[in-house]
Amino acid sequence: METNHSIDIDLYIAKFPKEVQLRLKEIRTAIRKAAPKAIETISYQMPAYKMNGILVYFAGYKNHIGFYPTGAGIEHFKQEIAAYKNSKGAVQFPIEKKIPSALVQKITKYRLKADAEKAAMKPKNKSKK
């Protein structure tokens, strides 16, 4: 049976208090604008977006929204995310402030490009006759 992952993400968001839901919806919208063809899924119990591989994850918490664009995504944008609490694989956006949508989109587009480049480098399977 195939799962509708968008509904799974809707349910994920719905379990949070209203103010957290608002921020989760903001980050979801920003990611979807940057990667409209990406598949929404749940991975590691978090909303995730994938093409050839996982692009980004996000998660809701009491005081922040976690955004997980992989270590490469964090490293590439370390100056832009310096204003936020961050680690080698995550950045935390405080609940009391709007999600920086332009930054989330920029990072997601970077991950989309890296994902496509990685997929292009994989050897193609030769079909058997």
Backbone bond lengths (Angstrom), bond angles and torsions (degrees), N, CA, C in turn:
res aa  C-N    CA-C-N  psi(-1)  N-CA   C-N-CA  omega(-1)  CA-C   N-CA-C  phi
1 M - - - 1.451 - - 1.525 109.48 -
2 E 1.304 117.56 128.51 1.455 122.47 -178.90 1.532 110.07 -83.27
3 T 1.318 115.65 138.32 1.455 121.10 -179.42 1.522 110.09 -97.14
4 N 1.321 117.07 139.47 1.449 120.86 173.49 1.525 107.41 -86.08
5 H 1.320 116.60 100.77 1.451 121.67 -173.46 1.532 112.83 -66.37
6 S 1.338 118.01 -30.21 1.463 119.91 177.42 1.523 110.43 -61.38
7 I 1.327 116.36 -39.16 1.463 120.02 176.90 1.524 109.64 -66.57
8 D 1.332 117.37 -39.02 1.463 120.72 177.14 1.538 110.34 -58.45
9 I 1.318 116.74 -41.94 1.458 120.45 179.73 1.525 110.41 -70.24
10 D 1.322 117.13 -38.16 1.471 120.14 174.46 1.526 110.11 -57.47
11 L 1.330 116.79 -44.78 1.469 121.31 179.26 1.527 111.01 -66.02
12 Y 1.318 116.88 -38.92 1.471 121.16 177.03 1.529 109.64 -58.08
13 I 1.312 116.45 -49.51 1.469 121.49 -178.38 1.524 111.03 -64.46
14 A 1.324 116.97 -39.63 1.462 121.88 -175.75 1.528 113.76 -63.15
15 K 1.308 117.85 -21.34 1.471 119.78 -177.04 1.532 113.31 -79.50
16 F 1.331 117.26 -5.76 1.455 121.73 -177.86 1.525 111.95 -96.69
17 P 1.354 116.97 159.97 1.462 119.95 173.06 1.535 110.49 -60.74
18 K 1.316 116.41 157.02 1.472 122.27 -174.12 1.527 113.89 -52.23
19 E 1.334 118.17 -44.16 1.469 119.47 -177.42 1.529 111.57 -66.31
20 V 1.328 117.21 -34.82 1.462 120.61 177.06 1.530 108.99 -71.88
21 Q 1.332 117.45 -40.31 1.469 121.35 176.78 1.530 110.90 -55.69
22 L 1.319 116.50 -42.73 1.461 121.17 -179.63 1.522 110.56 -57.68
23 R 1.328 116.65 -47.36 1.471 120.55 -179.06 1.532 111.39 -69.13
24 L 1.330 116.67 -37.58 1.475 119.84 177.06 1.526 110.65 -62.33
25 K 1.315 116.15 -40.38 1.476 120.03 178.32 1.526 110.43 -66.73
26 E 1.331 117.10 -37.47 1.472 120.37 178.16 1.526 110.79 -62.84
27 I 1.321 117.30 -46.39 1.469 118.98 -177.72 1.528 110.38 -69.49
28 R 1.310 117.36 -36.60 1.466 120.95 177.74 1.521 110.26 -61.79
29 T 1.322 116.51 -44.47 1.471 120.81 179.10 1.522 110.92 -62.35
30 A 1.319 117.16 -43.37 1.465 120.76 -179.95 1.533 111.07 -62.06
31 I 1.321 116.38 -44.01 1.472 120.15 179.42 1.524 110.33 -63.88
32 R 1.315 117.11 -44.17 1.464 120.81 -178.15 1.531 111.98 -65.71
33 K 1.334 117.12 -33.57 1.473 120.01 176.24 1.528 110.15 -66.19
34 A 1.320 116.78 -39.08 1.460 121.05 -178.23 1.526 112.74 -75.64
35 A 1.319 116.12 -31.97 1.475 120.78 -176.45 1.530 109.42 -136.03
36 P 1.335 117.04 68.52 1.469 119.99 -174.46 1.527 114.91 -63.26
37 K 1.318 117.85 -22.48 1.464 120.56 -179.36 1.529 112.73 -94.13
38 A 1.322 116.55 -3.43 1.462 120.00 -179.78 1.521 109.85 -67.27
39 I 1.297 115.10 147.81 1.467 122.16 179.41 1.521 108.67 -88.15
40 E 1.325 115.28 127.78 1.465 120.19 175.15 1.521 108.13 -81.95
41 T 1.319 115.64 137.13 1.450 120.48 179.15 1.530 109.21 -152.39
42 I 1.298 115.57 173.22 1.458 121.18 171.54 1.524 106.15 -111.65
43 S 1.328 116.10 127.17 1.456 121.76 179.50 1.524 107.07 -141.25
44 Y 1.316 116.76 134.65 1.465 121.30 -175.05 1.529 110.69 54.64
45 Q 1.310 116.72 34.58 1.465 125.19 178.84 1.525 113.02 62.77
46 M 1.345 116.56 25.58 1.466 122.47 178.21 1.520 109.07 -131.24
47 P 1.333 117.56 152.08 1.458 119.52 170.99 1.535 109.48 -62.33
48 A 1.306 115.52 138.31 1.454 121.04 -179.63 1.526 109.04 -141.56
49 Y 1.319 115.12 158.80 1.464 121.64 179.18 1.512 107.02 -127.41
50 K 1.349 115.01 133.76 1.458 118.11 -177.61 1.516 110.96 -138.39
51 M 1.308 113.74 154.32 1.463 123.02 170.37 1.532 104.87 -122.79
52 N 1.324 116.86 -95.28 1.462 120.64 174.27 1.525 109.39 -80.22
53 G 1.298 115.69 -34.55 1.460 124.41 175.60 1.519 107.87 -141.20
54 I 1.311 117.41 -177.28 1.466 121.37 179.13 1.526 109.35 -68.56
55 L 1.324 115.84 132.70 1.462 121.79 176.30 1.521 110.27 -90.39
56 V 1.335 115.44 -59.78 1.467 121.85 -177.42 1.524 109.71 -149.31
57 Y 1.312 114.36 159.57 1.463 123.13 172.32 1.524 107.43 -124.16
58 F 1.328 116.48 160.89 1.455 120.00 166.48 1.517 108.50 -145.34
59 A 1.338 115.92 160.89 1.458 120.04 -178.51 1.520 109.95 -153.91
60 G 1.323 115.01 149.74 1.451 121.03 178.62 1.511 111.85 -98.16
61 Y 1.313 115.37 143.13 1.454 123.40 176.10 1.524 108.21 -138.37
62 K 1.291 116.62 172.26 1.462 121.17 -176.71 1.532 112.26 -59.91
63 N 1.333 116.76 -42.86 1.460 120.48 -173.68 1.528 115.67 -114.00
64 H 1.320 116.60 -3.79 1.468 118.48 -178.82 1.527 111.01 -156.61
65 I 1.325 114.13 167.66 1.463 122.21 170.30 1.526 105.92 -109.40
66 G 1.315 116.48 125.56 1.455 120.77 177.02 1.519 109.43 -88.81
67 F 1.314 115.97 135.00 1.469 122.24 177.78 1.515 106.14 -124.00
68 Y 1.335 115.93 127.15 1.459 122.04 -172.05 1.530 110.59 -124.40
69 P 1.335 116.74 88.99 1.465 120.19 -179.04 1.528 113.54 -96.65
70 T 1.299 118.18 26.97 1.465 126.56 -175.53 1.532 110.81 71.43
71 G 1.298 115.00 165.03 1.458 120.23 179.73 1.517 112.91 -59.56
72 A 1.328 116.96 -39.02 1.469 120.49 -179.50 1.524 111.02 -64.72
73 G 1.326 116.57 -39.07 1.461 120.37 178.21 1.518 111.80 -64.97
74 I 1.315 116.98 -39.81 1.466 121.75 178.00 1.526 109.82 -66.62
75 E 1.315 115.98 -49.13 1.466 121.03 -177.20 1.533 111.35 -59.33
76 H 1.328 116.97 -44.75 1.466 121.23 -177.10 1.533 112.27 -64.12
77 F 1.330 117.04 -29.84 1.464 121.42 -176.10 1.531 112.33 -113.47
78 K 1.331 116.82 26.23 1.467 119.08 -173.28 1.526 113.21 -60.23
79 Q 1.311 118.63 -33.01 1.467 119.66 177.96 1.529 111.11 -70.47
80 E 1.337 116.72 -41.34 1.463 120.73 -178.85 1.528 112.98 -68.26
81 I 1.336 116.70 -29.07 1.468 119.71 -178.74 1.525 112.87 -96.49
82 A 1.327 117.00 0.89 1.460 121.14 -176.79 1.535 112.74 -58.27
83 A 1.317 117.69 -26.00 1.468 121.70 -179.74 1.528 112.53 -73.91
84 Y 1.334 116.72 -10.47 1.463 122.20 -177.77 1.528 109.60 -115.11
85 K 1.307 115.35 153.72 1.464 119.56 173.18 1.522 106.77 -63.01
86 N 1.333 116.69 131.11 1.464 119.51 -177.83 1.515 110.38 -150.09
87 S 1.318 114.57 165.76 1.459 122.90 176.45 1.521 107.28 -138.75
88 K 1.319 117.22 -171.67 1.468 118.89 -175.97 1.523 114.25 -67.48
89 G 1.339 118.23 -14.42 1.461 119.24 179.28 1.510 114.93 -132.52
90 A 1.358 117.18 4.38 1.466 119.06 -173.35 1.523 111.71 -147.91
91 V 1.317 114.11 156.56 1.461 121.25 170.68 1.527 106.61 -133.13
92 Q 1.317 115.76 143.59 1.460 120.82 -178.76 1.520 110.24 -112.71
93 F 1.340 115.49 123.67 1.454 121.11 176.90 1.529 107.75 -102.86
94 P 1.346 117.75 123.14 1.463 120.09 -177.77 1.533 112.47 -63.73
95 I 1.312 115.78 143.84 1.471 122.08 -179.67 1.515 111.65 -60.83
96 E 1.330 117.08 -35.89 1.461 119.49 -173.51 1.530 114.03 -75.01
97 K 1.330 117.62 -4.03 1.478 121.42 178.70 1.519 109.87 -121.08
98 K 1.336 115.28 148.96 1.459 120.29 176.12 1.529 109.92 -60.17
99 I 1.296 115.31 148.23 1.469 120.78 175.55 1.531 108.12 -65.00
100 P 1.332 118.51 134.67 1.471 120.26 176.52 1.544 109.48 -75.51
101 S 1.320 114.52 81.43 1.468 121.08 -172.20 1.519 113.54 -56.04
102 A 1.329 117.47 -41.54 1.470 119.85 -179.41 1.529 110.60 -61.90
103 L 1.325 117.04 -40.21 1.462 120.83 178.76 1.523 110.91 -67.70
104 V 1.327 117.39 -44.25 1.470 121.22 178.30 1.529 109.77 -60.18
105 Q 1.321 117.13 -42.01 1.467 120.26 179.09 1.522 111.22 -65.44
106 K 1.313 116.65 -41.80 1.468 121.26 179.96 1.540 110.48 -61.68
107 I 1.325 116.21 -45.34 1.463 120.57 179.87 1.530 110.45 -66.72
108 T 1.320 116.99 -41.62 1.472 120.83 179.56 1.525 110.67 -63.75
109 K 1.316 117.87 -41.09 1.470 120.94 177.84 1.528 110.80 -64.10
110 Y 1.323 116.08 -38.38 1.463 120.25 176.05 1.530 110.18 -60.61
111 R 1.326 116.58 -45.82 1.462 121.42 179.40 1.528 110.73 -64.88
112 L 1.314 117.72 -37.04 1.462 122.44 178.14 1.528 110.06 -62.02
113 K 1.314 115.85 -44.57 1.468 121.09 178.76 1.530 110.78 -64.36
114 A 1.322 116.45 -45.21 1.475 120.39 179.85 1.524 110.90 -63.06
115 D 1.322 116.50 -39.36 1.459 121.82 178.36 1.531 110.49 -62.66
116 A 1.320 116.99 -44.59 1.477 121.18 179.71 1.528 110.88 -65.28
117 E 1.329 116.46 -40.62 1.467 119.98 178.99 1.525 111.09 -64.34
118 K 1.316 116.33 -41.85 1.461 120.45 178.86 1.531 110.57 -63.87
119 A 1.321 116.72 -42.50 1.464 120.93 179.68 1.531 111.14 -64.92
120 A 1.319 117.05 -36.84 1.461 120.85 -179.70 1.529 112.07 -67.98
121 M 1.317 116.80 -25.30 1.465 120.74 -178.93 1.523 112.88 -84.06
122 K 1.326 117.42 -15.71 1.465 119.54 179.36 1.517 109.65 -69.74
123 P 1.318 116.67 138.75 1.462 118.40 178.93 1.527 110.75 -65.54
124 K 1.305 115.11 141.35 1.453 121.37 179.29 1.533 109.53 -81.99
125 N 1.322 115.92 139.91 1.465 120.34 175.37 1.517 108.84 -72.06
126 K 1.334 115.56 130.36 1.466 119.10 176.96 1.522 108.27 -84.10
127 S 1.301 116.18 127.64 1.461 119.29 -179.15 1.528 110.01 -72.26
128 K 1.326 114.93 142.50 1.466 121.55 -179.85 1.506 108.78 -90.63
129 K 1.331 115.81 142.33 1.467 120.73 178.60 1.495 110.51 -100.45
